[in-house]
């Protein structure tokens, strides 16, 4: 797989352990997956500020700073990830480059990514299975489309990864250099990397159930609604109870389309939710959770109760 990334420490820098060249370029480029990782490490080892390294002349063991910048990075405001299913999120951005940068070369590629934590030393990085595709809009600009592909079943995420992430983009030009050759010169490889292009949230997918009883119920009698609020545990690939969270009991009268909040209760230590109320009209009962920064909002499917 091209770029399903996890972060690993190496030589004081952060590398993308699953980074590789896109399949469309594999025949033209001599670089291997490990070669690209090494080059990114070399760049991040000299990182400073918002770019991978300064624009000063590159050292002999570093790629040179390529004249490429990124802007107009667009991504969903939240990415909801469960326990098993792959999640693919589209990304678009603008790439601006110098006249000497050939973005049509077979060994040039660019990719969007998102990262948790700081740009220089992120806690985790997620990228796409394939390289972005770009369409030139002028001699020095292009619009690019890529994806972020997340595989929770394969350990892409741990629970502490939930929350705020930032967007970034990178580009690399091998310029005909063959990393497997004895004559390989890393200083002839161009590299650009830019973070803090956008913000998003990666959230633990949530579920909520409800059962209202008795069914049917006599008017004026007590109705009890029970359910459970759970969310994805990325470390066990199961859904676990979300504890001590406010959950609304809501009612929609038969023949209407709007739910009204009756009361708010809290989930217990196992995520269980229970609320009692008085039955007066036929209609649908549900629980509603408004969400947090780490867990998306969710509503249970309404449970119809006949009042006699």
N, C-alpha and C positions, 0 to 999 in steps of 0.2 A: 504494500500500500504506500502511496506516495508521501503523504504528509499527515499522518495521524500521530501527533507529537506528545511526548511526555518530557519533562525537564529532568536532566541529570547533571550533576556537578562534574566538571572536568577541567583540570589545569586552571582553576580559579575562575572559570567562566561557565556560562550556561549554554548547553547545547540542546538541539532538538533531536531526540534519539530515534525518531522515525522519519527524519527528513530525507528525501531523495528526489531525483530529477523526475519531471513528469514523463509519463510513458510516451507521449507524442514527440518528445525530444530525445528519448533514450538512444535512438539509433544514431543521432547526429552528435551527441555529447559523449565524451569519454569518461566524464566524472561519474563516480559511483555514489551511493547513498552516504557512505562513510566519508568520502572526499568532501561532500557538501557540508557535512557536519563539522569537519575539521576547519573548513574555511569560515564558517559562521563562528566557531569558537575563537579563531584567531582575531576576527573582527570584534567580537564582544570582549575579548581580553583587553582591548585597547579602548573600550567604550568610555564615553564621556558625554554627559548631558542627554539631549533628546536624539542624538544620532549615534550610530554604532561606534564611530571613531572620528577624530578631528579631520579636517580637510587638508592637513599638512601631508607632506609626502609620506607614503606608507613605508614602514620598515620592511626589511627583506623577508620577514616571516609573517607578513600581513597582506591581505588583499588591499587594493587601493580604493579610496572613497570615490564611488562612481557618482556622476552628476545626475542623480535621480531623486525626485521628491514626490510625495503623495499627498492628496487632498480629497475632499468630498467623499469621505469614507462613510458608506451607508450600510447599516446592519439593523436587525430587529432589536427593539428595546429590551426584550427578554427572550432567553432561550430555555425552554422547558425540557428537561432531560429525565427520562424514566430510568428503569433498571436494565433493560435489555435492548430496546429498539435503537437503531442508528438514528441520529438527528442530523439533518442537513440544513444549513442556514445560508441563504444567498447573501453575497456581499458585492457591492459595487464601489469603485473608487476611481479617481483620476491620477494618472501617472504623468509627471512632467520630467523631461530629460534633456540633456544637452544634445547638440547636433551630432556629436561624435559617438553617441550611444545608439547601437543598432538593435532595436527591440525586436526585429524580425529574424535575428540570427538563431540558428538551431540550438545554440548553447546559452541562450539568454532566457531567463524566466523570472516571473514575479508572482508573489503570493500574498494574500491577506492572511492575517492571523488575529487571534485574541489572546490576551495574557492576563494572568492574575498576579497582582502585586506590582513591584516596580519594573520599569522597562529593562534596566541593566541586569537585575537579578530576579526575574519572575518566579513565582511559586509553581506556575504551570503555564503551558502554551498549547493552544489548540489551533490546528490548521485544516486544510482541505485534502481530500484524496487526490485531486488533480491540480495542476498549476492553473492560474487564472488565464483567461483569454482576453486579449486587448485589441481594440480597434483604434487606429490612429485617427485623430481629429485634426491634427496639423503636423508639421514636421517635427514638433517637439512635445506634443501632448497626445495622450491616448486615454480612452475610457476602458476600464477593466472590469471583468466579472469573474468572481470566484465563489468558493463556498468554504464554510467551516463545517467539518464532519466530525461528529462526536459519537464515540462507541463506548457507552457506559459498561457494557458487559465485558470489555477488554481492559478495564482499568484506566480509562482516560481521566477519570475524575475520582476524587475522594470527597467526603462530606464537607470538609472545611473549604473546598473550592467554591461552594455555593456563595453567591453574592455578586459584588461588582467586579467587572472585568473591563479592560480597555482594548481598543482595536489598533492594529498596526499593519504595516505592509513592508515587504522586502523585495529586492531585486538582485540578481547575480548574473554576471556575464563572464563566461570562461574564456572568451576571446581566442578560441582555438587551443587553449592549454589542455594537456592531457595529464591529469593527476597521477596516472599510473606510470608515466614516463620518467626516466631518470633526469630529464631536462625540464621537468615541470617547475614553473616559476610562479609561486602564489602571488607575487607582487604584480603580476600581469592580469590577475583576476579582479574584475570590478565588483563592488558590493555596496549596496545601499539598504538601510534599515531605519524605519521611522515609526515611533510609537505615539501614543496619546492622540490618535486620530478620531476616536469616537469612544462612547461608553455603552456598555450593555450589561445585562445581568444573566448569569447562568444559574438556573433555579432547579431545585429538587421537585420533580413532578408530584402533584398532590392528588389524593382521592378522598371522597367523602360519601358516606352512605346515610340512609335514613329509613326507619320503619316506624310508622305511626300506628298505634293500637289503643283500644280494640277497634276492629273493623267488622261490621258497622259499630257506631256508638250512638247512644241516646243523647239528645240535645241537653246541654247543661252538665253533662258528666265530664269527668277528667279524661283527657287524652294524653298519652305518653308517647313521646318521640325518642327513639334511640338510634344511634349511629356510631360511626367511627371515622376519625380524621387520620389519614396516614400520608406519608411522603416517602419518596425514593431514598433508600440507603444505598449509596454508590459503592460502599465497601463490602456489603453482603449481597448486593443485587436482589434485595427484597424490599417490601414496603413495611415501614415501622410506624407505630403510633406517634403523632406529633402532639406533645404534651403541653398542658397549660396554655392553650390557645383559645381566644374568644371565638365562639361560633354562634351565629344567629339562627334562631328558629323563625322561619318565615311561613306565611300562609297566603294562598291564592284562592279566592272564592271561585266556585264553579261558574263558568261563563265569562270570567274576566281574564286578563292577560298579565296583571301586575302582582308581584309578591310584595307583601308588607311584613316588616319585622315585628314579631310579637315579643320576643325577649332575647337576651344574650346569655349564654352559659359558657363554661370553660371545659375543654377536654381534660380528662384525667391522666394519670401516669402512663396509661396504655393507649391514649388517644381516643378513648370512648367518650361519647357525648350523650347526655340525657337531659330532656326537658319535659315539663308537664304544663298543660294549659287546659282551658275549658272549650269543649266542642260546641259550636253554635250553628255552623253552616257546612253544607257539603263543600268539599274543595280539596286542594292539594297542600301537603305539608312537606317542607324541605329544610335542610340545614344549609347555611351559607358561611364560608370562610373567606375573609377579605384578603388574605395573603400577607406575606412579609417580604423583605428583600431577598430572602433565600428560598422562598416557597410561594408558588403562584396561587392566586385566588381560585376557589373551586366551589361549585354548588352541587348538592346531591340532586338526583332526579326526584321530582315531586312524587309523593305517595298519596294517592287519592283515598279519602275517607268519606263514607256515606253517613250523614247525620240523620237520625230518625226522630 
